[in-house]
Amino acid sequence: MSTTPHSRPVVLATLAALFWAGNFVAGRFLHGQLSPLTISFGRWLVALLCLAPVVLPRWRTTLPQLRPHWRAIVVLGLAGIALCNTLIYRGVTQTSATNAVMLSAFIPMGVLLGGHLFCGLRMTVAQTMGTALSFCGVAFILTRGQPAALLQLTLNPGDLWILAAVVCWAAYTLKLRHIPASVDKPALLFAVIAAGALCLAPAVALEWSLRGLPHITPQSGGVLLFLGVFPSVLSYQFYNVAVGGLGGARASSFMHLIPPFGTIMSLALLGEQLHWWHVAGLAVILAGVAVANGVFKGHGFAPTRPLHSR
């Protein structure tokens, strides 16, 4: 079945969300087997090996496209590759994969808020209301349905690591719009992953020198292969194309599919439990997303407006 020019980025954004949901579940599965730094570094090494046969033969012709944007590529690698994923793997050592994917539903609001605070973009009343509503849903999940816990500062550290990852992903999405759509997508992805892996390398080397080399079993190695192909090469490539076709804010709105995808996988593969406060908090977050999405075709974060315009 062929897809229209408009439906293609929609399909790609949906697949990216599906594969990224698997990232949370796989990270939780590897808890106790490999450290967060090792998981992240190993994942990106696999991704680089997958992309190399496609990118390197054309590197001389694509490098001139990338060179003017090297600063943005370094920021993208640091935020979206090194920090975001390491924080996720750190977070799921202390919280469930279900909790992590629920909190990831705040990504669209994080992009809207980040665009307003750091890119000079105006938020409409509907977007402001949607962001506030989503904040309430996040707070409900963080406190396990007991908002008074916010006053007692008795939050799960793992959940806070996941929220930090959400912030990094919002920064990645906003910065990605600074790269022209004409830049070769596989080459850009390769460069961003390489930049992220280089950012991780010193920390990984220090950890391995102190703790010794990791013991990778066939099982954990297979999971790393999955992480290196699906949530890495395919998801990032799909997401980059979707951002170019839909705009950063609209593309990020498809990430609210991560919670239902991830919850199903967490229940089926990890035997986790779904609690009432998961459902209630997610419902409030998605209500906020729905409120904000109603204005995408109006003012504010229209997909045709460059996110770097002030």
C-alpha positions in Angstrom: 0.0 0.0 0.0 1.4 3.4 -1.0 1.5 6.3 1.4 0.8 10.0 0.6 3.5 12.6 1.3 1.6 13.6 4.4 0.9 10.1 5.7 4.5 8.9 5.3 5.9 11.0 8.2 2.9 10.0 10.3 3.6 6.3 9.8 7.3 6.8 10.5 6.6 8.8 13.7 4.3 5.9 14.9 7.0 3.3 14.2 9.6 5.4 16.0 7.3 5.5 19.0 6.8 1.7 18.9 10.5 1.0 18.8 11.4 3.5 21.5 8.8 1.9 23.7 10.9 -1.3 23.4 13.9 0.7 24.5 12.4 1.3 28.0 11.5 -2.4 28.3 14.9 -3.6 27.1 16.7 -1.3 29.4 14.7 -2.6 32.4 15.3 -6.1 31.3 19.1 -5.5 31.3 19.0 -4.1 34.9 21.5 -6.1 36.9 23.3 -7.5 33.9 24.9 -4.4 32.4 25.5 -0.8 33.7 23.5 2.1 32.2 26.7 3.5 30.6 27.6 0.1 29.1 24.1 -0.4 27.7 24.1 3.1 26.1 27.6 2.8 24.7 27.1 -0.7 23.4 23.8 0.3 21.8 25.4 3.1 19.8 28.4 1.1 18.7 26.0 -1.4 17.2 24.1 1.4 15.5 27.3 2.9 14.1 28.3 -0.5 12.7 24.9 -0.8 11.0 25.1 2.6 9.4 28.7 2.5 8.4 28.2 0.4 5.2 25.6 2.9 4.0 27.2 6.1 5.1 31.0 5.7 4.7 31.1 5.1 0.9 29.4 8.4 0.4 31.2 10.2 3.3 33.3 12.5 1.1 30.2 13.9 -0.7 28.0 14.2 2.4 30.7 15.7 4.7 30.4 19.2 3.2 26.7 19.1 4.0 27.4 18.3 7.7 30.5 20.5 8.3 28.6 23.8 8.6 26.4 22.3 11.3 29.0 20.6 13.4 28.1 22.5 16.6 24.5 21.5 16.3 25.6 17.9 15.7 27.6 17.9 18.9 24.7 19.2 20.8 22.3 16.7 19.3 24.8 13.9 20.1 25.2 15.0 23.7 21.5 15.6 24.4 19.7 13.0 22.3 22.3 10.2 22.3 24.6 10.3 25.3 22.5 12.0 28.0 18.9 11.0 27.1 19.5 7.3 26.8 21.9 6.9 29.7 19.5 8.7 31.9 16.7 6.3 30.8 18.8 3.3 31.6 19.8 4.8 34.9 16.2 5.6 35.7 14.8 2.1 35.0 17.2 0.7 37.6 15.1 2.4 40.2 11.6 2.5 38.6 9.5 0.2 36.5 9.5 0.3 32.7 5.7 1.0 33.0 6.4 4.1 35.1 9.1 5.2 32.6 6.9 5.0 29.5 4.1 6.7 31.3 6.3 9.7 32.1 7.6 9.8 28.5 4.1 11.0 27.5 5.2 14.4 28.8 7.6 14.7 25.8 5.3 16.8 23.7 4.7 19.3 26.5 8.4 19.4 27.1 9.0 20.4 23.5 6.3 23.1 23.7 7.6 24.5 26.9 11.3 24.3 25.8 10.4 26.1 22.6 8.7 28.9 24.5 11.5 29.3 27.1 14.6 28.9 24.9 13.5 29.5 21.3 11.4 32.6 21.7 8.2 30.9 20.5 4.9 32.0 21.8 2.5 29.6 23.5 -1.2 30.1 23.0 -3.7 29.9 25.8 -4.6 26.3 24.8 -0.9 25.3 24.8 -0.4 26.8 28.2 -3.4 25.1 29.5 -2.3 21.8 28.0 1.1 22.0 29.5 -0.3 22.8 32.9 -2.7 19.9 32.6 0.1 17.5 31.6 2.2 18.7 34.6 -0.6 17.6 36.8 -0.6 14.1 35.2 3.2 13.8 35.6 2.8 14.8 39.3 0.1 12.2 39.8 2.4 9.4 38.4 5.4 10.7 40.3 3.6 10.5 43.6 1.7 7.2 42.9 -1.6 9.0 43.3 -0.6 10.8 46.5 0.1 14.4 45.6 1.0 15.2 49.2 4.3 13.3 48.6 5.4 16.4 46.7 5.5 18.4 49.9 7.3 15.6 51.7 9.9 15.2 48.8 9.4 11.5 48.9 9.7 10.9 45.1 11.3 7.9 43.4 14.8 8.9 42.2 14.3 6.7 39.1 11.3 8.8 38.0 13.4 11.9 38.3 16.1 10.4 36.1 13.4 9.7 33.5 12.1 13.3 33.6 15.7 14.5 33.1 15.8 12.3 30.0 12.6 13.9 28.8 14.2 17.3 29.1 17.2 16.1 27.0 14.9 14.7 24.4 13.0 18.0 24.2 16.3 19.8 23.6 17.2 17.2 20.9 13.9 17.8 19.1 14.2 21.6 19.2 17.8 21.6 18.1 17.1 19.2 15.2 15.1 21.8 13.5 18.3 23.9 13.1 19.5 21.3 10.6 18.2 21.9 7.0 15.9 19.2 5.6 18.2 18.9 2.6 21.1 17.4 4.7 21.5 13.7 4.0 19.6 11.9 6.7 21.7 8.7 7.1 24.9 10.8 7.2 23.4 13.1 9.8 22.3 10.2 11.9 25.7 8.7 11.7 27.4 11.9 12.7 25.0 12.5 15.6 25.5 9.0 16.9 29.2 9.2 16.6 29.2 12.5 18.5 27.1 11.0 21.2 29.4 7.9 21.4 32.5 10.1 21.7 30.8 12.0 24.6 30.1 8.7 26.3 33.6 7.2 25.7 35.5 8.9 28.6 32.9 7.9 31.2 32.7 4.4 29.9 36.5 4.0 29.9 36.6 5.3 33.5 33.9 2.9 34.6 35.5 -0.1 32.9 38.9 0.8 34.4 37.4 0.8 37.9 34.9 -2.1 37.6 36.5 -4.2 34.9 35.1 -5.1 31.5 31.4 -6.0 31.4 30.4 -9.6 31.0 28.1 -9.8 28.0 26.1 -13.0 27.7 24.3 -14.2 24.5 21.1 -13.0 26.0 22.3 -9.5 26.9 24.2 -9.3 23.6 21.0 -10.1 21.7 19.2 -7.3 23.6 22.0 -4.9 22.7 21.7 -5.9 19.1 18.0 -5.1 19.3 18.7 -1.7 20.9 21.3 -0.9 18.3 19.0 -1.6 15.3 15.4 -0.8 16.2 15.3 2.0 18.8 18.5 3.5 17.4 19.0 3.3 13.6 15.4 2.9 12.6 13.7 5.0 15.2 16.1 8.0 14.9 16.0 7.9 11.1 12.2 7.7 11.1 11.9 10.5 13.7 14.3 12.8 11.8 12.2 12.4 8.7 9.0 13.0 10.6 10.4 16.2 12.2 11.3 17.4 8.8 7.8 16.7 7.4 5.6 17.6 10.4 7.6 20.0 12.5 9.2 19.4 15.9 6.1 19.9 18.0 3.7 17.8 15.8 6.3 15.0 15.4 6.9 14.9 19.2 3.1 14.5 19.7 3.3 11.0 18.3 5.5 10.1 21.2 2.4 9.8 23.4 2.0 6.4 21.7 5.1 5.2 23.7 3.0 4.7 26.9 0.4 2.3 25.5 3.0 0.4 23.4 5.5 0.2 26.3 2.8 -0.8 28.9 1.7 -3.7 26.7 5.3 -4.9 26.3 6.1 -4.4 30.0 3.0 -6.4 31.1 3.7 -9.2 28.6 7.5 -9.5 28.8 8.4 -8.2 32.3 5.3 -9.2 34.2 4.9 -5.7 35.6 1.6 -4.5 37.1 -0.5 -1.6 35.8 -1.8 0.5 38.7 -4.8 2.9 38.8 -2.6 5.9 39.2 -0.7 5.0 36.0 -4.0 5.1 34.0 -5.3 8.3 35.8 -2.0 10.1 35.4 -1.6 9.1 31.7 -5.2 10.2 31.0 -4.5 13.6 32.4 -1.2 13.9 30.4 -2.9 12.9 27.2 -5.7 15.3 27.9 -3.1 18.1 28.0 -1.6 16.8 24.8 -5.0 16.9 23.1 -5.6 20.4 24.3 -2.3 21.6 22.9 -2.7 19.7 19.7 -5.8 21.5 18.9 -3.8 24.6 18.0 -1.1 23.0 15.7 -2.9 24.3 12.6 -3.4 27.7 14.1 -0.9 30.0 15.7 2.2 29.2 17.8 3.9 25.9 16.9 2.7 25.6 13.3 4.7 22.9 11.6 5.7 25.2 8.7 7.4 27.7 11.0 11.1 27.2 11.7 11.6 26.6 15.4 14.7 28.8 15.3 12.8 32.0 14.2 12.3 34.6 16.9 
